[in-house]
Amino acid sequence: MRRIILSLLLTALNFGGVISQNTPTDYLPSDFHKARRDAVREKLPPNTAVVLFANAERNRANDVDYLYHQDPNFYYLTGYKEPNAVLVIFSEPQTDASGNSFDEIFYVQERDARAEQWTGKRLGVEGVKGKLGFDMAFNGSEFANFPLDFKSFDNVSFVDFQNDYRDKSGTADLFDLIKTFKIKANYPADYNPVRNQLYQQIAEATAKNSDDIVKAIERSQNRYPELKDDELLNDFVDANNDEIRDEIKNKVLVVQRSSNLDSSILPKVMAELRQDKTPEEIKLLKKAVEISCVGQIEVMKAMHTNMSETEIQGVHEYVYKIYGAEYEGYPSIVGGGNNGCILHYVENNKTQVGDDLVLMDLGAEYHGYTADVTRTIPANGKFSPEQKAIYDIVYDAQEAGIKASVVGASFRDPHNAALEVVSNRLMELGIIKDAKEARTYFPHGTSHYLGLDVHDAGTYQAFKSNQVITVEPGIYIPEGSDCDKKWWGIAVRIEDDILITDNGPVNLSGMAPRSAEAIEAMMKQPSPLDAFKLPTLD
């Protein structure tokens, strides 16, 4: 018996050793990230320096931080997954004191044996050069003394700071890197990135789009009250002819030229790049989507009326981990009955879903790329007549939205197509009397870009091939609504991830049943979790 136990122990130890050495090999290659940096460089105005910082580490409680997640733009351009780093990209090659030419510099977190014992190995300078393909890489502590004169550039573009980072021990954490940048770039204490972006829009205004800019200014002033006192913004809003607006444009240009700091160029460039997916990105996105679909399928098979929302969430996320998805792309939404009427319901604490519909909006994140797949299913395995009536409207609306997702179409076309179906059919059921009332029960847009973020960066212009969007109509009729009580508490959303191609839309998440009939059929299938029983706890 001792020999058997020893053999099993050695087998377990050996297996653990193998697992520890087997890490994923399908990350984006360093060439991808380099190509993305080159693409940024090509879109920059002459004599521009771009400065981009890694994401902050965020504290959860006391000495425990949230699991670290890299800034998507930073990951897109570097492949680097550690904090406390800064990337500088130049539109043209620069020359150092020794005559060496370079067009980018990467400052990274320094190797530290004691810290790595607690939180894991760091790449350091040599790792960044060898694995990520950077030629000019330094420890973050060298950023302060590197002879980089930001005043010599026409534009110093960056994504402005959210003030959600802390000053930690050491001299090269994110706090110190940003502090150094602000000193080097002569960053004014009253710099306002939203105002900067609005000024940029005014500077580029035409007679055709001036009214849209006025609306953007008014929206921003409602959201950021400090902008209501800005004289130039107010003057542009109040201007009643193009001649006056041209005068204001000239004043704005004078202000813009007084500083080379800019927070509008980089976000615009990143949106233009990230909305168009490369083959490498589409491969990872498809993997994330398919993992999420398997999660939906397994929950359909495992679902029963005594399940809790939390248990349903757990089954989804367990599937994600089996396939190696590092994170969820966003907080998982599992809403039974009336909870499904809360669009971003994340408490997931209903202890029994009973005979309710269960709205499940979840997405696996695989190597940085996130899916976004929603299915709504009857917990008891059979749609009631009222549930099916609403479900079929949403299904048909989604079919119309997907059909409208073609190259050259407006970003609003899928929404308009879905909204028309919802409006007409809700009137047929007597739930609304006028098409305009549909927004009461369908209050959100139908599509957004998908990629490194669940609401990915993009320009929201006409569709182009190799873009990935969601199509997600929904109907939500909360208790107490102004309609027949039989509809109360019904919430349905169906969401799929659609690849735009020259040959029409491709539903990447089509493997998860969508029609009411296909869902009911899948829910009759046996589940491997049927035999998974745990002891009852007090």
DRENVO-100417 format. One line per 4 residues: their letters; for each residue x, y, z of C-alpha. Coordinates in nm, 2 decimals. Layout:
! residues N
a	X/Y/Z | ... .
***
This chain:
! residues 538
mrri	0.00/0.00/0.00 | 0.29/0.24/0.09 | 0.44/0.17/-0.25 | 0.11/0.25/-0.43 .
ilsl	0.07/0.57/-0.24 | 0.43/0.67/-0.31 | 0.38/0.59/-0.68 | 0.07/0.80/-0.70 .
llta	0.24/1.09/-0.52 | 0.54/1.08/-0.76 | 0.30/1.07/-1.05 | 0.11/1.37/-0.92 .
lnfg	0.44/1.56/-0.86 | 0.56/1.48/-1.21 | 0.23/1.58/-1.36 | 0.25/1.91/-1.17 .
gvis	0.60/1.97/-1.31 | 0.48/1.91/-1.66 | 0.19/2.15/-1.62 | 0.40/2.42/-1.47 .
qntp	0.62/2.41/-1.78 | 0.34/2.39/-2.03 | 0.23/2.75/-2.10 | 0.02/2.86/-2.39 .
tdyl	0.19/2.90/-2.72 | -0.08/3.08/-2.92 | -0.03/3.44/-2.79 | 0.01/3.71/-3.05 .
psdf	0.37/3.70/-3.18 | 0.61/3.99/-3.12 | 0.59/4.07/-3.50 | 0.22/4.15/-3.46 .
hkar	0.28/4.41/-3.19 | 0.57/4.56/-3.39 | 0.35/4.59/-3.70 | 0.09/4.77/-3.49 .
rdav	0.35/5.02/-3.36 | 0.46/5.08/-3.72 | 0.09/5.13/-3.82 | 0.06/5.39/-3.54 .
rekl	0.37/5.57/-3.67 | 0.23/5.59/-4.02 | -0.08/5.76/-3.90 | 0.09/6.02/-3.68 .
ppnt	0.14/6.38/-3.78 | 0.50/6.48/-3.85 | 0.73/6.55/-3.55 | 0.50/6.37/-3.30 .
avvl	0.59/6.17/-2.99 | 0.33/5.93/-2.85 | 0.35/5.84/-2.48 | 0.15/5.55/-2.34 .
fana	0.15/5.41/-1.99 | 0.07/5.06/-1.87 | -0.25/5.02/-1.66 | -0.25/5.09/-1.29 .
ernr	-0.25/4.82/-1.03 | -0.58/4.86/-0.84 | -0.63/4.79/-0.47 | -0.91/4.56/-0.37 .
andv	-0.87/4.59/0.01 | -0.59/4.64/0.26 | -0.28/4.46/0.10 | -0.48/4.27/-0.16 .
dyly	-0.49/4.41/-0.52 | -0.73/4.31/-0.80 | -0.60/4.07/-1.05 | -0.39/4.28/-1.28 .
hqdp	-0.51/4.35/-1.63 | -0.31/4.54/-1.89 | -0.44/4.85/-2.07 | -0.57/4.72/-2.41 .
nfyy	-0.39/4.98/-2.61 | -0.07/4.91/-2.43 | -0.11/4.53/-2.48 | -0.20/4.58/-2.85 .
ltgy	0.13/4.77/-2.91 | 0.36/4.58/-2.69 | 0.24/4.23/-2.58 | 0.36/4.34/-2.23 .
kepn	0.14/4.22/-1.94 | 0.31/4.38/-1.64 | 0.25/4.71/-1.47 | 0.48/5.01/-1.42 .
avlv	0.59/5.07/-1.78 | 0.59/5.35/-2.04 | 0.61/5.33/-2.42 | 0.73/5.62/-2.63 .
ifse	0.68/5.61/-3.01 | 0.82/5.87/-3.25 | 0.68/5.96/-3.59 | 1.03/5.99/-3.73 .
pqtd	1.36/5.83/-3.62 | 1.55/6.00/-3.34 | 1.93/6.00/-3.28 | 2.10/5.97/-2.95 .
asgn	2.43/6.13/-2.84 | 2.62/5.83/-2.98 | 2.46/5.86/-3.32 | 2.23/5.56/-3.28 .
sfde	1.90/5.59/-3.45 | 1.57/5.47/-3.29 | 1.20/5.53/-3.33 | 1.06/5.39/-3.00 .
ifyv	1.17/5.35/-2.64 | 1.03/5.11/-2.39 | 1.07/5.16/-2.01 | 0.98/4.85/-1.81 .
qerd	0.95/4.71/-1.46 | 1.29/4.62/-1.32 | 1.38/4.26/-1.23 | 1.36/4.21/-0.85 .
arae	1.43/3.86/-0.71 | 1.25/3.92/-0.38 | 0.94/4.07/-0.55 | 0.93/3.79/-0.80 .
qwtg	0.93/3.54/-0.52 | 0.59/3.68/-0.42 | 0.42/3.79/-0.74 | 0.59/3.60/-1.02 .
krlg	0.88/3.64/-1.27 | 0.92/3.97/-1.45 | 1.05/4.00/-1.81 | 1.29/4.29/-1.73 .
vegv	1.49/4.46/-2.00 | 1.65/4.15/-2.15 | 1.32/3.96/-2.16 | 1.15/4.25/-2.33 .
kgkl	1.42/4.27/-2.59 | 1.44/3.89/-2.64 | 1.07/3.80/-2.63 | 0.89/4.12/-2.73 .
gfdm	1.14/4.23/-2.99 | 1.23/4.58/-2.86 | 1.57/4.72/-2.94 | 1.56/5.02/-2.71 .
afng	1.45/4.90/-2.37 | 1.54/5.04/-2.02 | 1.44/5.00/-1.66 | 1.17/5.25/-1.56 .
sefa	1.41/5.42/-1.32 | 1.61/5.55/-1.63 | 1.31/5.74/-1.77 | 1.38/6.04/-1.55 .
nfpl	1.74/6.08/-1.66 | 1.70/5.99/-2.03 | 1.77/6.31/-2.24 | 1.43/6.33/-2.41 .
dfks	1.32/6.68/-2.48 | 0.94/6.68/-2.53 | 0.94/7.05/-2.60 | 1.11/6.98/-2.94 .
fdnv	0.80/6.80/-3.08 | 0.51/6.97/-3.25 | 0.27/6.71/-3.08 | 0.31/6.51/-2.76 .
sfvd	0.01/6.28/-2.77 | -0.11/6.06/-2.48 | -0.42/5.92/-2.32 | -0.49/6.14/-2.03 .
fqnd	-0.46/6.01/-1.67 | -0.76/5.88/-1.47 | -0.60/5.95/-1.13 | -0.67/5.59/-1.02 .
yrdk	-0.31/5.50/-0.94 | -0.12/5.50/-0.61 | 0.23/5.60/-0.51 | 0.40/5.28/-0.40 .
sgta	0.74/5.20/-0.27 | 1.04/5.25/-0.51 | 1.12/5.51/-0.76 | 0.98/5.37/-1.09 .
dlfd	0.62/5.28/-1.02 | 0.34/5.42/-1.24 | 0.30/5.72/-1.01 | 0.66/5.82/-1.05 .
likt	0.66/5.75/-1.43 | 0.36/5.98/-1.48 | 0.51/6.24/-1.25 | 0.83/6.23/-1.45 .
fkik	0.64/6.27/-1.78 | 0.45/6.57/-1.65 | 0.77/6.74/-1.55 | 0.94/6.66/-1.88 .
anyp	0.64/6.76/-2.09 | 0.55/7.08/-1.89 | 0.21/6.94/-1.82 | -0.02/7.22/-1.69 .
adyn	-0.21/7.16/-1.36 | -0.54/7.26/-1.53 | -0.51/7.05/-1.84 | -0.85/6.91/-1.94 .
pvrn	-0.84/6.63/-2.20 | -1.21/6.67/-2.29 | -1.17/7.04/-2.36 | -0.87/6.95/-2.57 .
qlyq	-1.07/6.71/-2.78 | -1.35/6.96/-2.82 | -1.11/7.23/-2.92 | -0.96/6.99/-3.18 .
qiae	-1.31/6.93/-3.32 | -1.37/7.30/-3.35 | -1.03/7.35/-3.52 | -1.14/7.09/-3.78 .
atak	-1.50/7.21/-3.80 | -1.68/7.26/-4.14 | -2.01/7.42/-4.22 | -2.15/7.08/-4.26 .
nsdd	-2.06/6.93/-3.92 | -2.07/7.24/-3.70 | -2.42/7.16/-3.56 | -2.29/6.81/-3.46 .
ivka	-2.00/6.97/-3.28 | -2.23/7.20/-3.09 | -2.43/6.90/-2.97 | -2.10/6.73/-2.86 .
iers	-2.01/7.04/-2.67 | -2.35/7.06/-2.50 | -2.33/6.69/-2.40 | -1.98/6.73/-2.26 .
qnry	-2.08/7.05/-2.06 | -2.37/6.86/-1.91 | -2.14/6.58/-1.81 | -1.85/6.80/-1.70 .
pelk	-1.99/7.12/-1.54 | -1.64/7.28/-1.53 | -1.66/7.31/-1.91 | -1.97/7.54/-1.88 .
ddel	-1.73/7.83/-1.79 | -1.52/7.79/-2.10 | -1.55/8.10/-2.31 | -1.45/7.96/-2.65 .
lndf	-1.68/7.66/-2.62 | -1.97/7.88/-2.52 | -1.90/8.12/-2.81 | -1.90/7.84/-3.06 .
vdan	-2.23/7.71/-2.93 | -2.39/8.06/-2.94 | -2.25/8.15/-3.29 | -2.53/8.20/-3.54 .
ndei	-2.33/8.20/-3.87 | -2.02/8.05/-4.02 | -1.83/8.37/-4.02 | -1.84/8.40/-3.64 .
rdei	-1.75/8.03/-3.61 | -1.45/8.08/-3.83 | -1.33/8.36/-3.59 | -1.37/8.12/-3.30 .
knkv	-1.18/7.85/-3.49 | -0.89/8.09/-3.53 | -0.89/8.17/-3.16 | -0.90/7.80/-3.08 .
lvvq	-0.60/7.74/-3.31 | -0.40/8.00/-3.12 | -0.48/7.83/-2.79 | -0.39/7.49/-2.95 .
rssn	-0.05/7.61/-3.07 | 0.04/7.75/-2.73 | 0.10/7.39/-2.61 | 0.22/7.08/-2.79 .
ldss	0.03/6.85/-2.55 | -0.25/6.65/-2.72 | -0.49/6.39/-2.59 | -0.69/6.35/-2.91 .
ilpk	-0.45/6.22/-3.17 | -0.36/5.89/-3.00 | -0.72/5.78/-2.92 | -0.83/5.85/-3.28 .
vmae	-0.54/5.65/-3.42 | -0.60/5.36/-3.19 | -0.97/5.35/-3.28 | -0.89/5.35/-3.65 .
lrqd	-0.65/5.06/-3.61 | -0.83/4.84/-3.35 | -1.16/4.84/-3.53 | -1.01/4.65/-3.83 .
ktpe	-0.90/4.31/-3.71 | -0.60/4.12/-3.85 | -0.62/3.74/-3.92 | -0.42/3.68/-3.59 .
eikl	-0.68/3.88/-3.40 | -0.98/3.71/-3.56 | -0.83/3.37/-3.47 | -0.81/3.46/-3.10 .
lkka	-1.16/3.63/-3.11 | -1.31/3.31/-3.26 | -1.15/3.11/-2.98 | -1.30/3.33/-2.71 .
veis	-1.64/3.33/-2.88 | -1.64/2.95/-2.92 | -1.54/2.90/-2.56 | -1.83/3.13/-2.46 .
cvgq	-2.07/2.93/-2.68 | -1.97/2.60/-2.52 | -2.05/2.77/-2.18 | -2.40/2.86/-2.30 .
ievm	-2.46/2.51/-2.43 | -2.34/2.34/-2.11 | -2.56/2.56/-1.90 | -2.86/2.48/-2.13 .
kamh	-2.80/2.11/-2.06 | -2.74/2.16/-1.69 | -3.02/2.41/-1.62 | -3.29/2.32/-1.37 .
tnms	-3.54/2.53/-1.17 | -3.36/2.50/-0.84 | -3.03/2.65/-0.97 | -2.92/2.99/-0.84 .
etei	-2.80/3.27/-1.06 | -2.45/3.23/-0.89 | -2.44/2.86/-0.98 | -2.53/2.93/-1.34 .
qgvh	-2.25/3.19/-1.35 | -2.01/2.94/-1.20 | -2.09/2.68/-1.47 | -2.01/2.93/-1.75 .
eyvy	-1.69/3.04/-1.59 | -1.58/2.69/-1.51 | -1.60/2.61/-1.89 | -1.39/2.92/-1.96 .
kiyg	-1.12/2.80/-1.73 | -1.11/2.45/-1.88 | -1.03/2.60/-2.22 | -0.76/2.83/-2.08 .
aeye	-0.95/3.17/-2.09 | -0.76/3.39/-1.84 | -1.05/3.62/-1.75 | -1.41/3.70/-1.81 .
gyps	-1.43/3.99/-2.06 | -1.67/4.18/-1.82 | -1.86/4.10/-1.51 | -2.10/3.81/-1.58 .
ivgg	-2.47/3.89/-1.61 | -2.71/3.62/-1.50 | -3.06/3.76/-1.45 | -3.36/3.54/-1.37 .
gnng	-3.70/3.68/-1.43 | -3.73/4.05/-1.34 | -3.36/4.07/-1.27 | -3.31/4.03/-1.65 .
cilh	-3.47/4.37/-1.69 | -3.16/4.53/-1.53 | -2.93/4.57/-1.83 | -2.61/4.54/-1.63 .
yven	-2.73/4.32/-1.35 | -2.42/4.16/-1.19 | -2.52/4.07/-0.83 | -2.64/3.73/-0.96 .
nktq	-2.77/3.64/-0.61 | -3.12/3.50/-0.67 | -3.12/3.16/-0.49 | -3.36/2.99/-0.72 .
vgdd	-3.46/3.08/-1.08 | -3.78/2.88/-1.07 | -3.99/2.89/-1.39 | -3.84/3.22/-1.50 .
lvlm	-3.66/3.31/-1.81 | -3.29/3.34/-1.74 | -3.09/3.60/-1.93 | -2.72/3.51/-1.95 .
dlga	-2.48/3.77/-2.09 | -2.13/3.64/-2.05 | -1.80/3.64/-2.25 | -1.47/3.46/-2.21 .
eyhg	-1.15/3.66/-2.25 | -0.89/3.46/-2.43 | -0.54/3.61/-2.46 | -0.67/3.96/-2.43 .
ytad	-0.97/3.92/-2.67 | -1.32/3.90/-2.54 | -1.64/3.75/-2.66 | -1.99/3.88/-2.58 .
vtrt	-2.26/3.62/-2.61 | -2.61/3.64/-2.47 | -2.87/3.37/-2.45 | -3.21/3.38/-2.28 .
ipan	-3.36/3.04/-2.18 | -3.65/2.91/-1.98 | -3.52/2.76/-1.66 | -3.78/2.48/-1.67 .
gkfs	-3.69/2.39/-2.03 | -4.01/2.52/-2.20 | -4.10/2.87/-2.30 | -4.45/2.98/-2.19 .
peqk	-4.67/3.13/-2.46 | -4.60/3.48/-2.33 | -4.22/3.42/-2.30 | -4.21/3.27/-2.65 .
aiyd	-4.40/3.56/-2.80 | -4.15/3.81/-2.67 | -3.85/3.58/-2.75 | -3.96/3.54/-3.11 .
ivyd	-3.98/3.91/-3.16 | -3.62/3.96/-3.03 | -3.51/3.66/-3.25 | -3.66/3.81/-3.56 .
aqea	-3.52/4.16/-3.47 | -3.18/4.01/-3.44 | -3.21/3.83/-3.77 | -3.29/4.17/-3.93 .
gika	-3.00/4.33/-3.76 | -2.75/4.06/-3.87 | -2.88/4.08/-4.22 | -2.81/4.46/-4.22 .
svvg	-2.45/4.41/-4.10 | -2.28/4.44/-4.44 | -1.98/4.62/-4.58 | -2.07/4.99/-4.65 .
asfr	-2.37/4.99/-4.42 | -2.40/5.26/-4.15 | -2.32/5.16/-3.80 | -2.69/5.24/-3.71 .
dphn	-2.84/5.02/-3.98 | -2.85/4.70/-3.76 | -3.02/4.89/-3.48 | -3.27/5.06/-3.71 .
aale	-3.36/4.72/-3.87 | -3.40/4.56/-3.53 | -3.59/4.85/-3.38 | -3.84/4.84/-3.67 .
vvsn	-3.92/4.48/-3.60 | -3.96/4.54/-3.22 | -4.18/4.84/-3.27 | -4.42/4.68/-3.51 .
rlme	-4.45/4.35/-3.32 | -4.50/4.52/-2.97 | -4.78/4.72/-3.12 | -4.93/4.40/-3.26 .
lgii	-4.93/4.25/-2.91 | -5.09/4.57/-2.77 | -4.79/4.63/-2.54 | -4.73/4.97/-2.69 .
kdak	-4.97/5.20/-2.89 | -4.71/5.40/-3.08 | -4.38/5.30/-3.24 | -4.19/5.56/-3.04 .
eart	-4.28/5.38/-2.72 | -4.07/5.09/-2.82 | -3.77/5.26/-2.66 | -3.93/5.21/-2.32 .
yfph	-3.88/4.83/-2.36 | -3.57/4.84/-2.59 | -3.36/5.11/-2.44 | -3.01/5.03/-2.57 .
gtsh	-2.83/5.03/-2.90 | -2.80/4.71/-3.10 | -2.43/4.70/-3.19 | -2.08/4.78/-3.07 .
ylgl	-1.73/4.68/-3.17 | -1.57/4.37/-3.01 | -1.20/4.29/-2.96 | -0.96/4.37/-2.68 .
dvhd	-1.24/4.55/-2.50 | -1.60/4.42/-2.49 | -1.70/4.77/-2.61 | -1.39/4.79/-2.84 .
agty	-1.24/5.10/-2.98 | -1.36/5.22/-3.32 | -1.48/5.51/-3.53 | -1.84/5.40/-3.57 .
qafk	-1.84/5.48/-3.93 | -1.96/5.27/-4.22 | -1.88/4.90/-4.18 | -1.56/4.76/-4.34 .
snqv	-1.45/4.40/-4.39 | -1.28/4.23/-4.10 | -1.46/4.43/-3.83 | -1.63/4.24/-3.55 .
itve	-1.95/4.37/-3.39 | -2.23/4.25/-3.17 | -2.59/4.24/-3.27 | -2.80/4.23/-2.95 .
pgiy	-3.16/4.35/-2.96 | -3.36/4.30/-2.64 | -3.70/4.35/-2.48 | -3.73/4.41/-2.11 .
ipeg	-4.08/4.44/-1.94 | -4.02/4.51/-1.57 | -4.29/4.45/-1.31 | -4.52/4.74/-1.29 .
sdcd	-4.50/4.83/-1.66 | -4.79/5.00/-1.84 | -4.91/4.69/-2.01 | -5.10/4.37/-1.94 .
kkww	-4.96/4.21/-1.63 | -4.90/3.88/-1.81 | -4.60/4.04/-1.98 | -4.44/4.16/-1.65 .
giav	-4.10/4.02/-1.56 | -4.02/3.90/-1.91 | -3.67/4.00/-2.02 | -3.51/3.87/-2.34 .
ried	-3.18/3.96/-2.50 | -3.01/3.76/-2.78 | -2.65/3.87/-2.86 | -2.42/3.73/-3.12 .
dili	-2.07/3.83/-3.24 | -2.07/3.91/-3.61 | -1.77/3.92/-3.84 | -1.82/4.17/-4.13 .
tdng	-1.69/4.02/-4.46 | -1.71/4.11/-4.83 | -1.93/3.81/-4.87 | -2.18/3.91/-4.59 .
pvnl	-2.20/3.88/-4.21 | -2.06/3.57/-4.04 | -2.21/3.47/-3.70 | -1.91/3.36/-3.50 .
sgma	-2.13/3.25/-3.21 | -2.38/3.06/-3.41 | -2.29/2.73/-3.25 | -2.49/2.83/-2.94 .
prsa	-2.86/2.76/-3.01 | -3.06/3.08/-3.08 | -3.41/2.99/-3.18 | -3.66/2.90/-2.92 .
eaie	-3.70/2.55/-3.07 | -3.32/2.49/-3.08 | -3.29/2.60/-2.72 | -3.57/2.37/-2.59 .
ammk	-3.41/2.08/-2.78 | -3.07/2.14/-2.63 | -3.21/2.17/-2.28 | -3.34/1.81/-2.31 .
qpsp	-2.98/1.68/-2.36 | -2.81/1.52/-2.06 | -2.54/1.72/-1.88 | -2.21/1.59/-1.73 .
ldaf	-2.30/1.79/-1.43 | -2.62/1.59/-1.36 | -2.41/1.35/-1.14 | -2.21/1.62/-0.98 .
klpt	-2.34/1.63/-0.62 | -2.20/1.82/-0.33 | -2.27/1.78/0.04 | -2.53/2.01/0.20 .
ld	-2.38/2.27/0.43 | -2.54/2.45/0.72 .
***
